[in-house]
Structures are given as C-alpha cells and as structure tokens.
Amino acid sequence: MGKGLTRAKIENVNKLYDELDIVADALDIEIKNAKQTQGNLILIKRKQGGKEIEISEKLAWEEIRLLGAQSECYNALKGRYPAVFEKMDAHLAKIKEIDTYTQAEIGIRFNAMTVRDVINLVVAVVDMKE
C-alpha cells in the first residue's frame, strides 16, 4: 500500500462513493425509462457481410451491457436515447475519478483489488486504531 491510510482519505473515498451512488441512480432511472420501449425493433447494420438486420431494443440493450461501446447497437441506441448515454458517461467519469484517487492517495486500484490490497487495508485500519 505504501501511501498511507488516514481518516481524511477514508472520508474522501466515502464522499466519492456517495457521489457515485447518486450518478448510478440517475443512470438506472434513465435506462429504466428507455427500456420501456424494449419491444421496439431497430435497424442495425452488422459488420458481417454489411447487411442490415432488425433486432429488438431489449436485445440491443443486452448487447451493450455485455460489449459496451464496442457493440454495434451502441450508436443506434445512443442516437435514440442521448440522456442515457450522457448519464453513462458521467458514471464512467466518476468511476475513473475514484480509481485515480484511490491509486494516488492510497496506492490501490479500487476496481482491481488483490487479496494483498485487502490485507494491507486491514492492517492499515488496525494500525490507525492503535
């Protein structure tokens, strides 16, 4: 860990997570609203053979969930539901902010923690209490 854990850093991490929760809730609401039309068909141009096919929005959302921006459905739904993707960008930015902070200030990547990181955090907390 090496960077040192302080109460102030813990408070900052908690604050960042509170902000992430707010952003995530807003994203969930936008996605829920957009998914009310998941029975609609959308035209997607597939790279395989360049032919166009119709798929349901439900399938398109599932593909985006699994593949993210690499999905061929991404731009089709982004054009149809810009508010969802604005919230998604805000969510990803907050995740990056947390990762940058925890890496710089605590010495761990919050979304790629190892068992060693967990042990070091526990040891740091125990040391703080002594």
LOTIDO-916128 format. One line per 4 residues: number of its first residue (from 1); their letters; for each residue x, y negated, z of N, C-alpha, C. Coordinates in pm, whole numbers, plus 50000, padded with zeros to 5 digits. Each point is the difference from the previous one (the first is absolute). Layout:
BEGIN
NUM = A = X,Y,Z,X,Y,Z,X,Y,Z | ...
This chain:
BEGIN
1 = MGKG = 50084,50118,50000,49916,49882,50000,50088,49877,50000 | 50085,49983,50093,50104,49899,49993,49959,49855,50007 | 49882,49964,49962,49959,49860,49996,49947,49951,50134 | 49954,50091,50080,49946,49963,50130,49852,49973,49996
5 = LTRA = 49934,50051,50099,49857,49983,50012,49973,49907,50117 | 49919,49900,49976,49962,49906,50106,49848,49991,50005 | 49951,49947,50109,49855,49981,50011,49948,49906,49892 | 50080,49899,49968,49959,49905,49895,49988,50070,49865
9 = KIEN = 50091,50090,49971,49993,50075,49874,49879,50092,49998 | 49971,50062,50113,49881,50086,50010,49874,49916,49977 | 49994,49883,50061,49885,49911,49981,49986,49958,49854 | 50113,49971,49934,49995,49963,49859,49950,50114,49913
13 = VNKL = 50045,50121,50028,49953,50117,49925,49849,50018,50021 | 49955,49986,50124,49857,50012,50028,49920,49893,49926 | 50052,49879,49996,49934,49890,49928,49991,50032,49851 | 50110,50049,49944,49999,50036,49858,49900,50111,49971
17 = YDEL = 49991,50098,50088,49903,50108,49981,49856,49949,50014 | 49977,49906,50092,49866,49940,50011,49963,49931,49869 | 50096,49929,49941,49977,49933,49872,49976,50103,49889 | 50075,50111,50003,49982,50105,49901,49860,50060,50012
21 = DIVA = 49953,50020,50123,49865,50054,50020,49894,49910,49937 | 50016,49869,50015,49904,49905,49942,50002,50009,49848 | 50121,50002,49943,50014,50010,49854,49944,50133,49950 | 50028,50109,50072,49951,50132,49960,49848,50007,50006
25 = DALD = 49940,49940,50104,49854,49998,50011,49938,49924,49883 | 50060,49887,49963,49949,49922,49887,50011,50080,49870 | 50110,50073,49984,50017,50084,49881,49896,50112,49999 | 49977,50063,50113,49901,50108,50008,49861,49951,49960
29 = IEIK = 49964,49880,50044,49869,49944,49966,49990,49978,49849 | 50104,49943,49941,49999,49975,49856,49991,50131,49921 | 50076,50100,50043,49995,50129,49930,49863,50064,50015 | 49943,49993,50120,49867,50057,50022,49898,49933,49909
33 = NAKQ = 50006,49868,49990,49907,49928,49913,50019,50038,49854 | 50125,50012,49958,50028,50034,49861,49956,50143,49969 | 50013,50089,50095,49967,50140,49977,49849,50026,49992 | 49920,49899,50025,49856,50019,49987,49961,50028,49855
37 = TQGN = 50091,49968,49909,49973,50023,49857,50081,50118,49948 | 50040,50090,50089,50091,50107,49959,49938,50098,49901 | 49870,49994,49981,49937,50085,49897,50014,49941,49861 | 50035,49873,49991,50019,49937,49870,50112,50067,49923
41 = LILI = 49988,49999,49870,50106,50053,49915,50086,49884,49950 | 50130,50023,49995,50090,49900,49944,50083,50065,49891 | 50040,49920,49903,50080,50050,49890,50147,49985,50034 | 50072,50110,49996,50143,50000,50033,50075,50053,49878
45 = KRKQ = 50103,49930,49960,50084,50047,49890,50113,50082,50061 | 50000,50127,49973,50101,50090,50053,50123,49998,49911 | 50114,50017,50061,50125,50001,49926,50015,50126,49916 | 49939,50109,50044,50011,50124,49925,49918,49988,49872
49 = GGKE = 50069,49980,49891,49931,49991,49872,49934,49866,49975 | 50006,49909,50095,49945,49867,49984,49849,49995,49983 | 49932,50108,50034,49855,49997,49982,49931,49942,50123 | 49884,49944,49976,49922,49940,50108,49899,50101,50051
53 = IEIS = 49987,50005,50132,49902,50088,50061,49922,49922,50104 | 49882,50047,50030,49920,49939,50105,50012,50085,50125 | 50024,49934,50112,50002,50070,50129,49917,49919,50098 | 49960,50064,50107,49922,49929,50101,50092,49910,50083
57 = EKLA = 49944,49895,50052,50078,49913,50088,50046,50077,50123 | 49920,50096,50045,50040,50080,50116,50132,50072,49972 | 50010,50059,49883,50125,50067,49962,50114,49900,49984 | 49969,49883,49946,50102,49895,49983,50055,49956,50136
61 = WEEI = 49913,49980,50098,50045,49960,50133,50086,50109,50063 | 49962,50126,49980,50078,50110,50055,50138,50005,49935 | 50004,49976,49870,50129,50000,49930,50090,49886,50052 | 49941,49884,50024,50077,49888,50054,50049,50032,50141
65 = RLLG = 49915,50066,50078,50042,50037,50136,50122,50092,49996 | 50003,50089,49904,50109,50096,49991,50124,49944,49930 | 49980,49921,49896,50112,49955,49917,50034,49851,50014 | 49911,49925,50063,50026,49857,50016,50002,49928,49867
69 = AQSE = 50090,49904,49987,50007,49916,49880,50042,50079,49876 | 50055,50120,50018,50040,50080,49886,49880,50063,49928 | 49885,49998,50066,49880,50057,49941,49956,49917,49880 | 49955,50068,49895,49946,49930,49884,49869,49929,50034
73 = CYNA = 49937,50038,50107,49875,49937,50044,50024,49868,50073 | 50121,49979,50045,50033,49886,50085,49957,49868,49934 | 50046,49975,49879,49969,49872,49936,49853,49987,49965 | 49936,50113,49965,49857,49995,49968,49919,49956,50121
77 = LKGR = 50030,50058,50116,49926,49963,50121,50046,49864,50053 | 50126,49967,49981,50050,49870,50045,49928,49888,49927 | 49975,50018,49872,49927,49900,49923,49854,49991,50042 | 49945,50111,50043,49859,50004,50039,49978,49952,50144
81 = YPAV = 50098,50026,50087,49988,49968,50143,50123,49925,50049 | 50022,49878,49955,50123,49928,50039,50012,49977,50150 | 49889,49984,50070,50006,49974,50145,50060,50121,50074 | 49969,50119,49954,50055,50121,50062,50152,49998,49989
85 = FEKM = 50048,49968,49881,50143,50008,49977,50076,49883,50063 | 49933,49887,50018,50060,49891,50078,50020,50044,50145 | 49898,50065,50055,50011,50051,50138,50104,50111,50009 | 50009,50082,49896,50098,50107,49997,50142,49942,49999
89 = DAHL = 50020,49893,49922,50131,49933,49998,50034,49942,50136 | 49901,49940,50067,50022,49944,50134,50035,50111,50099 | 49934,50112,49988,50026,50115,50087,50143,50051,49980 | 50040,50016,49875,50137,50046,49972,50104,49900,50046
93 = AKIK = 49970,49871,49987,50093,49896,50046,50017,50006,50151 | 49892,50024,50073,50008,50010,50147,50079,50124,50041 | 49980,50110,49930,50078,50121,50028,50148,49972,49979 | 50033,49932,49892,50140,49967,49972,50056,49908,50108
97 = EIDT = 49919,49905,50045,50043,49908,50107,50033,50078,50128 | 49916,50096,50036,50024,50081,50119,50128,50081,49982 | 50016,50060,49883,50118,50081,49975,50127,49916,50007 | 49996,49883,49941,50116,49910,50002,50034,49959,50143
101 = YTQA = 49897,49965,50077,50022,49957,50139,50057,50114,50085 | 49938,50117,49992,50046,50110,50086,50141,50044,49961 | 50031,49994,49872,50134,50038,49957,50103,49897,50047 | 49968,49872,49987,50095,49896,50037,50014,49985,50151
105 = EIGI = 49891,50010,50073,50001,49968,50142,50014,50121,50092 | 49958,50115,49954,50004,50118,50086,50091,50108,49942 | 50025,49993,49870,50090,50096,49938,49932,50126,49951 | 49869,49996,49979,49928,50116,49947,49907,49955,49889
109 = RFNA = 49968,50094,49914,49896,49976,49899,49873,50062,50053 | 49902,49918,50029,49881,50049,50069,49924,50106,49921 | 50006,49995,49869,49925,50097,49921,50086,50116,49952 | 50121,50010,50054,50088,50112,49964,50082,50040,50123
113 = MTVR = 49933,50008,50115,50070,50032,50124,50041,50146,50004 | 50115,50022,50059,50049,50136,50022,49979,50036,50147 | 50019,50125,50031,49992,50042,50141,50105,49923,50080 | 50116,49978,49943,50105,49923,50068,49952,49859,50033
117 = DVIN = 49930,49937,49907,49946,49867,50026,49902,50001,50118 | 49914,50100,50002,49902,50011,50109,50073,50019,50133 | 50098,50088,50002,50077,50023,50123,50069,49871,50044 | 50062,49930,49905,50068,49875,50034,49903,49894,50052
121 = LVVA = 49881,49996,49945,49899,49907,50052,49961,50035,50143 | 49979,50128,50025,49965,50044,50135,50112,49965,50098 | 50123,50027,49962,50114,49967,50085,50005,49850,50025 | 49978,49920,49898,50003,49853,50015,49891,49953,50095
125 = VVDM = 49882,50058,49991,49891,49963,50090,50033,50039,50143 | 50054,50119,50016,50040,50045,50135,50107,49906,50056 | 50097,49965,49918,50105,49907,50045,49943,49864,50037 | 49898,49955,49930,49937,49871,50032,49935,50005,50138
129 = KE = 49947,50113,50038,49928,50013,50126,50096,50011,50118 | 50126,50034,49975,50095,50018,50112,50059,49869,50043
